[in-house]
Amino acid sequence: MTSSKSEAPRAGDIPISPLHVMNPGGSDAFCSFQDGPGLPADPGHPPINFHAYAACSKGVFARSITDLPTHAKHVLLLLRPKHLARADKTLRTLQKAGLHVYISWKESGAAQVAAALSEKSRWFEFQKIAKAADGFISAVPDIESIYRAAGCGHGISLLTPYPLGLPAWNFEQHLHERRGVFLGTREFDIPARNHLLAICEAHGLHDRITVMTTKTIVGRRYLASLPFSLEIVDAPLPYNDYLRLMASHRIVFQLDSGSVPGQVAGDALLCGMPCVGGNGATERLAFPNVCGFGRSPRALRELADLLLSDDQTWHRAVADSRDNASPLGFDPTAARLAAFCQ
């Protein structure tokens, strides 16, 4: 975050203009947040990740220009490496119609953007888009220099927000109702996740270790081959069911080193629990004392062991995370978006 808590604009100081998020040709269906973030059991995508920018400002998440409201003024255009030509065409069409268009990489972890721009032709395509755009919104501060180097001088680093403080989105449970370790990662085939290492480090922390797998048959066979006792859950789950499952554990543990936005830590905030490990932007902001930035896997294991065994330490970590995460709420994020998009 580029502003301190005291410097951040307050909700109500600046009129909020909706920011509509657009993923041209993407797989996510149209989703309107014009009436707010909705409820956890509502159909459609929850108000997290890039959908959250639209949700906090009462915008929409769209796949095509025709999905945008007629009164739209500001659009965040998501970039995907194999669809840059389409993004460039969409940007220019929107600008010709009088809209302000900002850009952001949809997969915005530092390693993900590096992979997306590993080919010279894609860098040139990205440069064209960056120079034409009205600005950028970076969900990860680590990659801000890439936007600027490509020619997009006007921009902001703004972590994706969460509906913190909204009663319907509070999935907290009392400590005595929680037990065990929830693994925050689930992919073996993404090296930066360090998923296997996280499972191995978590072994022995508690007799309940829950792991989710997205590749049901292959993933279950792999997990079953490990010499550990694991609770295996097939993913994906509906988001509210996933949060309830997470909240039934005492801690989240992960070793993700991809410098991602940090949805796992955001999920943990909604569940009112510590997230140990991970060097994502949200992890560093909300959980600086237990995140993976600058800490070895063994040091993180020791922190996890302390949080599993010491109630006072656990409560203090949760209280600190609430204070640290206040800039991630919908109101302060909407106010910063409004100030940027004027």
N, C-alpha and C positions, 0 to 999 in steps of 0.2 A: 504494500500500500504506500502511496506517495505522500499521503497526508496523515497527520497524527489525529487521535480521536478528538482533541480539542479544536482542530482546524476544520474538521469535516462539516459541511453545511448541514443544517438541521432540516428535517421534514417540515414543510410549511413555509420555510424561508423563500423558496423558489417554486414557482408554479411547475407542476409535474406534467411534462409532455410525454405521451407514451413512446417507448422505444419498441419498435416491432423487429423481431428477429427473423431472418430469412435464410433458409438452407435450400438453395435452388436444386430441385430434383432429388432431394434427400428422402430418406425412408420414413422419417417421423411425420406423422399426420398433422394436419392443421390443428392448432390448439389456441383457443381464445382465453385470455386472462383479463378481459376488459371489465369483468366483475370481481376481479381479485384472484388470489391463488387457489380458491376452491378448497375442497376437503380431501383428506388422504384417500378415501374410498371412491372418489370421483373417477370416472373413466378417463382415459387419455394420459398423457405424460404428466408426471408430477412437476411442481414448480421448482426444479433444481437444474443444475448445470446451466446451459445457455437459455433454457426456457425461463430460468429465474430472472434474467434481465427483463424479459417481457412481463413476467408475473408481478414483479415489484413496481413496475411503472404502468400497469394495466394495458399492456400491448397484446400482440398476437405472435404466435410462432407459425410461420408460413413456409410453403414450398414453392409457391409461384407468385408472380406479381398480382395476379387476379385475386389472390387470397387477402391482400392487404386492404384495410379499411380505406374508404375514399378520402378521409381526412388525414391520412398518414403524412407525417413530416420527417420522421427520423427512422432509419432502418439500419440494423446491424446485419451485415452480410457475412455469412460464415463461409470460410474457404476450405476446400478439400483438394488434396494434391492432384487427383485425376480429373477434376472438374473446374480447373482455373479458367479455361476459355469461357465456359458457361457463366461463371461468376463475373468475369470481365464484361460480358454482354449484358448481364442483368444490372450490374452497377451503372453502366452508361445509360441504359433505358430508364432506370429509376431517377438518375440525375437529370435526364432530359425532361422528365415529368415534374421536376422541381423539388425532389426529395433530397435530404441530406443523407449520405450513405457512409457508414463506418464499416470497417472490416475487422475480422478476428478469425484466427485459425480454429476450426472446429475441434480438432485434436491438438490441443495447445501445450502439451508437455514439451519441455526443451528437447528431449530425444525425438519426440514425434515430429516436431517442426524441422529439426535437423534432417530427419529422414525424408520428409516431404520436399525439402529444398536441396537434396543431394545431387540432383541433375541440373545442369546449366540451363536447359530449356525452361524448367519450372521456375528457376530463379528469375529469368527474364520475364516470364508471364506474371510472376508475383510482383516484380518491379512495376510493370505497367499498371497493375491494379492499385498498388500502394500509392503511386504518384497521382492517380486519378481520384482516389478516395478522399472524402472530407475529413478523415481521421481514422484512428484505430482504437479499439478497446481490447486490452490484453488481459486475459484472465489469469495470466502468470507473469509476475514482474520480471522473471528471468529472461524473457524473450523480447522485451520492449526494444532493445537495441536493434533487433532484426527488422522490425517495422521501420524504424528510423533510417537504418542503412539502406533500405529499399526505396526510400523517398517519401515516406509518410511521416511528416514532421509533427503533426498535431495528433496527440493521443493521450491515453490515460491507462494506467494499470489499475484494474478494478476486479477484485476477486468475485467470483459468482456468489450471489447471496443465498441465504436460507431463510425460511419463514420462522425465524427464531422469535420466541415470545408470543406466538399465536397459539391459543389454547388447543385448537384442533390438531396442531402439528407437534404437540408436546408428547413424546413417547417415553418419557422418563418412568422408571420403576424404582421402588425402594430397594436399597442395597440388599436387604435380607431376601428379596425375591430374585436376586441375580446369582449366577453361578458360572464360572469358567471363562474360557477365552474364545473370542470370535475372530477368526482369521479375516483380515480386511482385504486380502487379494484372492484371486481365484484362477488366474491363467498361468499355466506352466510354460507356455510358448512365447511369452513376452519377457525377454531377459531382464528388463528394468524392474519388473515386479518382484523379482527374487522370491517367487512363491514357494519353491521347494525349500529354500533356506529358512524362510519364515516358519514353515511347518516343523522343520527340524529343530529350530530354536525354541519353538513353543512347546515341543514335546517335553513333558515332565513338569511344566508349570502348573498344570491342573489335570484332574482326571476327565474334565470335559473340555474338549477342543473341537469347535465346530468349523467345518470347512465347506464352502460352496463350490460347485463345479458347473461350468457352462456347457461342457461336452459330456453329456450324461453318461453314456456307456464307456467311452474311452477314459473319461475323467475318473469315474468310479473305479474302474479296473486299476488305473494308476495309483489312486489313493489307497485302494485295498492292498496293493503290493508293498506299501510302506510298512515298516515294522512298528507302527504306532496304532493306538486306539483312537479313532477319529469318528465324530458324528458328521456324516456326509449329507448335504442338502443340495438338491438339484436347483439350479438357477435357470431362468430368472423367476423370482417370485413377484407378485404384486407389491408395489413399493411399501404399502402399509404393513403387509405381512412380513416383509424383509426387515423393516424397522422394529417390529415387535420381536422378531427372532433375535436381532442384534441386541436389543434392550434387555433381553433375558440373561445376558452375559455380564460379567463384571468389567471386562476390558475388551477393547479391540487391539489386535496386534498385527503389524505388517512391517515389511522391510522394503517397500516401494522406493526406488531411487530415481524415478523418472522426471522429477520436478514438474509434476502435473498440477492442475488446479486444486485437487484434493477433495473429491467427493466423499471418500471414506471418512475423513475427519468431519466433514459437514454432517454426514449421517450420524456420527457419534455425538455431535452437538445436539441434534434433535432427540437423541436417546438419553442425553444427560449422563455421559460416561466418558472416561479417558480413552484417547486413541494413542497408543504407544507405537512409535516408529513412523516411517514415511517422511519424505522431504518435500511434500507438496506445499503449495502456497498456504492453504488453509491449515495444514498441520503446523507450519511454522508460526502462523499468527495465533491460533487458538491454543496450541499445545507446545509452546516453546521449550518447556522443561522436560518433555518426554518424547519429542519428535525425533526423527532419524537424522536430522541435519547435524553433521559433525560427531555423531555417536556410532560406535561399532555395534554390530549385532549382539555381541555378548553384553555390552553395557545396557542395551535396550531390554535384553532378557532380565537383567538384574532389576531394572526399573519396573518391568512388568510383574516380577515376583513380589516386589514391595507393594505395589498397588493391589495385588491379589490377597495379600496377607495383612495389610495394615489399613483399617477402616478410616482412621483419621487422615492418613495420606491420601486415600481415595477421595474423601469428601473435599479436601483442600484442592486437589487437582481438578475436580469438577467445578468448584466455585471459581477457580482461577480461569478456567476455560470459558465460562460464561462472561466474565469481565473482558477477557482478551478478544472474544468474538463479537462484541457489540457492534463494530463497524460492518459486520456481515448481515445484519438485519435488513429487512426489506425497506424500511423507511430511510435509514441513512444511505443505502445504496441508491434508492430512487432519487434522493436529493443530490448525490454526486453525479448521477447520470444527467439530471436536469441542468446542473451547472455546466457540465461538459457539452451538452448538446444544444446549448443556446445559439 
